[in-house]
Amino acid sequence: MQLAITVLGNNQINFIAEILPVVRDCNCNILEIRSSHLGQSAAAYLLIQGNWNQIAKFENTLDNIQKRLEIKIHSLRPDQKDKDKDKGKDCVPYSLETISLDKNSVIESITSFLFDRDIDIEEISGSSYQAPYIQTSVFSTKFIILIPPQLHLLSLREEFLDFCDQSNIDAILEPIKR
């Protein structure tokens, strides 16, 4: 059984150091963990595995941790259906990196382009920063996407680069090398 949790708290609170021992004490395993700073906040995402009793024991500790550290914790038990295991099986993993002027709809436009073509987004990271030499904000993103086998890669690449030209986005779309 698995449990996905998200944690959001103040930058000064080292909540990861409080949560990891609880995972161990409940005899659960961490399958994935990510943590980052978002402005004055810190966020973490964990995927935890254990039997139903261990997961229930861990879930029972979350309220206490949340109140004691004054953080927000949300949890979800992901569906364990067989169809999800085969979802990305035949897809081709690609890395997509973009950079553009910081406009409100840049990330929305890119994700809409991908979703309109049934391309799954595995990961997104992005940030806005002051560009060197000019006094303008720039927004850069990095995506890990799964391109379904029915899409013709050369046509998709050409269509995406046309989209980027029209939107004034500089992009690199390349397969992930393993």
N, C-alpha and C positions, 0 to 999 in steps of 0.2 A: 504494500500500500504506500502511496505517496502523498505528501502534503507540500503545497507551494505556499510560501509566505512572503509578504512584502513588509518592509519595515521602513518607517520614515521618522526621522528625529532631528534634533538640533545638532549642528556640527561639533559642539563641544562634548557631546555624549558619545562615549565609545561603546555603543550598544552591542556591537558584534562580539566584543569580549565577554559580554553578559549572556548572549544567546548560545554561543558555541558550546560552553560547558553543559548547558541544559540539554542540548541535543545529545551530547555524549552520555549524560546521566540517565536519559530516557532510552538508551541503547538504540538510538536511531543513527542513520548514516546520512551524510550530506552528499547528494548526487551532483548538485551544481550550486555555486554561490557567486554572486556579483555584488559589488559595493562601489558606490561613487558619491562624490560631493556634488550637490546641486545648489549653487548659491550658498546661502547660510544653513542649508539643510544637508543631511546625509541620508542616503537610501541604500537599502540592501534587498536582494532577492535571493531566496534560498529554495531549493527543491530537496526535500527530506524524504527518506525512505525508512520504513520499519514495518513490523506487523501491526495489526489493528490496535492491539493493546499499547504498544510503544507510541504509536501516533496519537492515540487518545490521551495518554499520559503527558506527551509533549504539548498537545493542544490545551490541556488543563493548566499549564504553567504560563501560557501566553498572556492572560489577563493580569496576572500578578506582575510580570515583567513590564507590561505596558504601563500600568499604574505607577510602579516604582520608579521607572526611568522617564516617565512623561513622554512617551513615544507612541506612535500609531502602528499597530500591527494588524494586517489582514491576512486571512488564510483561506485556502481553497483546496479541496481534494480533487485533483484532476481525474477525469474519466479515464479508465484503463481499457478502452475499446481497441480491438484488433485493427480496425480500419485506420486508426491514427498511426499505427506502427508502419503501415505501408504507404502512408500519404506522400512522403517525399522520396520514396524508393527509386523511382525512375527519373526524378528531376535532376537537372544539372545545377550544381551550386556555383553562384557567381558573386563576385565582390563588385559593389557599385559605390564609387566615391564621387561626391559633387562638391562644388564650391561656387558661390554666387553672392551677389549683393544681398544683404540681409533684408528680405522682404517678408511680409507676413505669411504669404501663401506658398512659399517655396517648398517646404516639406510636405504640405498638403497636396501640391501639384504632383510631386514626384510619387508619393504613395498612391494617389489616384491613378496615375499612369500605370503603375505596377498592378494594382488590384483590378483595374479594368481589363487586364490581359490574363487574369487568373494566376499571377505570379505571387507566390507566398514570400512574405518577409520574415526571415528568421531572427534578424537583429537589426536594430537601428541605433546609431549614436550620432549625435550632432551637437554643434556648439557655435555660438556667435562670438566673434572677437574683432578687435580693432586691427585693420589691415596695416602692415608697415608701409610707410611712405605716403599714405593718403589718410585722410580723416573720415573714413567710411567703415561701417561695420560690414563684416563678411560672415556668411553662414556656411559651414562645411558639414557634410554628412558622410557617414559610412554605413552601407547596408550590406547584409548578407542575404541574398535572395535565392529562391529555388525556382528555376525556369522549367515549366512542364515540358515533356518530350514532344507534344504536338505543336509547340511554337518553333518556327524556323528561326534559328539563332541569328543568321545574317540579316534577315528582314527585321527582326526585333531590334538588333543593334542599330540599323539604319533609321528605323522609326524613332528610337529613343534619342539618337543624336540629333535628328531633326527637331524633336520636341525640346531638347536642351538649347539648340540654337535659337528657337523662337522664344524661349523663356529666359535667355541670357544666362545659362547655367553651363559651367565647365564640368565635364564628367568623364570618368574612366569606368568602363564596364569590361570586366575580364573574368575568365573562369578562375576558380580557386584551385590552386595547385596543391596536391596532397603529397 
